[in-house]
């Protein structure tokens, strides 16, 4: 059984391959080919533009692929959303924009724009609909955000026939689990330490845990080991507080995946 996975070619290609790597699946690309191999012999990849991904997934040329929710809506194709990922897709959404204004009974003429959309007002357009992550490009061009048309993120979408195949569905679900785990690990670190039982309440009061910390007994019955996950940005503040709470052997370590 081979699972055919679509990787978005272009601006998202590098970050998607990096995400796969953090998830534990290395993707080997060739500059001369649109096909790629992986460390899993059951998974092969193909580079496809995000704009076209949902079409090839729906038709069955691909079993699943990563693309933006915006393009799934724009193309109006029938696919399964296997997982919501949190990368932002930049695109030009003609149909979504038309629907947005039609629902509000606002008569407008929507024209397709391929890139550099933010420089077109007021000479080439009265207003624009642009996808942006921070809005910095809009502000740099002295534009003001009036409303949000659509909040979009990357999705792992699956072909319906492949989704009904138990083996392929299991493989897609495993891929989704590992990709989401890699995303959840971003910005987080693991923290482990030792502390006397009598000082444990003070240490726990310092820790903002993702879930409840894991507490394990040590060979010395007076001590326990504490293991937890924290936001990396808080480690600078928390570790001195833990030391003051009489924690010892404090170790911060990186995380590749956090499966919730």
N, C-alpha and C positions, 0 to 999 in steps of 0.2 A: 504494500500500500504506500503510495506517494501522496503527500499533501502539498499542493501547489499554492504558495503564498506570494501575494503581491506586495512589493516594497515600493513606496512612492518615490519616483525618480525626480530629481531636481533639488530644490532647497531643503526638502525634508529627508533626503536620502541619507546624508551623513548622520543626522541625529537618530534616525530610525535604526540604522545598523548599530549605532552605539547603544541604543536601548535594547536591541536583541542581545548584544554582548553582555550587558548588565543582567539580562534575564537568564544568561547561561547558554545562549545559542549563538555561536560565531557564524557570521555570514561572509563568504569569500567571493568578492566581486572581481570582475575582469573589465578593464577599460574597453575591451573590444567586443563585449557580449552583454546582452540584456538579461542573461540567465546567470544565476549564482548558486553555488552549493553551500551546504551548512554542515556543522558537526553532527547533525542528526541525519542519518541516512534516509529517514522517512520524510524529510522536509526538503523541498527544493524551492527556490525563490526566482521571481522574475521582476525586473524593474519596469514599472508602469507609471505614467503620469497620474497624480492624484485625481485630476479631473476625469479620467477615464476608468478609474479603478472599479467603481461600482458597476459599470457596464460589463466589464469582463468577469466580475464575480457573479453577477446575475446570470450571464450567459453560460457560466460553467467553465470558461477557459481557466479561471482561477478558483480554487476552493475557498479562499479567504484572502483578505488584503487589508492594508491600512490606508484610510483616506479620511477626509474631513466630513463631519456631519453635514456641513454646508453643501458639499458636492453630492451627497446622497439625496438631499432634499432638492437640490437644483436639477438633478437628472431624473428624479421621480422614479427610481428603479426599486424593485422588490428584493431586498436582501435582509439577512438576519444581522442584528447588532449583537456580536458576541462579547464585546467589551467596550467600555468607554475609557479612552485614554485622555491625557490632559495636555497634549500639545495643541498649539494654535495654528490654524490653517489660513493663509492669506489667499484671497481669491476674488473674482469678479462675478457677482451673483445676479444675473439678469432676472431670472424667474422669481427668485426669493424676493427681490426688490419690488418687482411688479405686484406680487401677491401682497406684500406689506402695504403698499399704497392703495391697492384695490380694496383691501379689507377696511380701510379708513376713508374710502370714497374720495380720494385725492387724485385728481386728474394730472398725470405726469407722463412724460415721454422718457422711457428708459433706454439708454444707449450702452452698448457693450464697450468696456474700456480695458485695454490690455496693458496694464502697468502704468506707473507714474500718475495714478488717478488723482492724487492729492494736489497736483499742480494745475489742474484744469479749471477750477473756479477762479474768478468769475467769467473769464473770457470764453472758455469752451464749454462750460456747464454752469448752471445756476446752483447746483448742489451735487454732492457725491454720496455714494454708499460705499464705504471702504472697510475692509477687515483689518483690524489693528490689535496688537497685543498691549502696547503701553500708551498709544496715542501721541507719542513724541513726534512722529513725522507729521501728523496733522497740526500740532501746535507750532512746529517749525515753519509750516506754510500758512500760519495765521488763520487756521480753520477752527471752528467750534463744533463740538459734538452735540447734536440736537437730541438724538434718541438712539437707542440700541435696537437694531433690526433683528439680530439673531446672535446668541452666544453659541460659539462653535468649539468643538474639541475633536481630536482625532478618535476615530472608531476602528476597531477590528471588525470588519464585516465578513459575513460568510454566505456562500451560495446555499440556497435552500435544499438542494439535493444532497450536497455534501453534508449539510447539517443533519439530515435525516439518516445518513450513514453512521452507524454507531462508532466505527473505528475512527473515521475522520472527525466526527463530532468530539470524541474523547481527545484527539490530538489538538483540535482547535481550542477546546476548553483548557487544556494544559498550557498551550501557548498563551492564551489570554491570562491565565493565572500567573504565569511567570513574568509576562510583560507588566501586568499591574503591580506585581511584587517589586519589580525593578523601579517602577515609578514611585511607589509608596516609600521606597528606601531613600529617595532623593532628599537631601537636606536633613537626614536623620543619622544618628550614630548610636552604637551600643555602648552601654556603660556597665562595668561590673566593679564590685568593691567588696571588701570584708569589713565587718563591724561586730562589736560585742553585742550580745542580745539585749543588754540593758540600755544600749545607746541606739537600738534599732528604730524606736518611734521617732527620735529626732532626725535620723537620716531619712526615713520615709516622708517626713513632713517637708523635706527639701525637694524630693523627686517628683517631677511632673511626668508620670508614666503614660505611655501609649495605652497600655492596659495595666493591670496590677503587676508590680515587679515580681520576678521569680526569686524566692528566698529559699536557700538550700543550707542544710547543716554542714559544718566542717568537722574535721577529725577532733578538733578541740571543741568540746561541747558548749563552751562559753561564746563561741563565735558562729556567725552565719555569713554566707555569701549572698550578695544581692545582684541581680542582673536585670537590666531594663533597657528601654529605648527612649531617647530624648531627641528634641530638635537640636541640630548641630549648633545653631546660633545661641542656644542657652548654655552650652557646655562651659563657656568662658566664665559665666556667672555662677553656675551651680557647683563646679568642682571645688572652688575655695570654700563654699558653704558646707559641702560634704566633709571636707577636711576639718572644718571647725566643729562639725557634728560628730567628730571622732571616727570617721570612716578611714580605713587604711587600704593600701594596695589598690588605689583607684585606677582603673584602666579604661580609656576611651578607644573604641575600635570601629572601623568603617563597616558599613552594611551594603551588600549587593542587592538583596531582596528582602522585603518585608511582606509576608503573606498574611492578610488579615482574615 
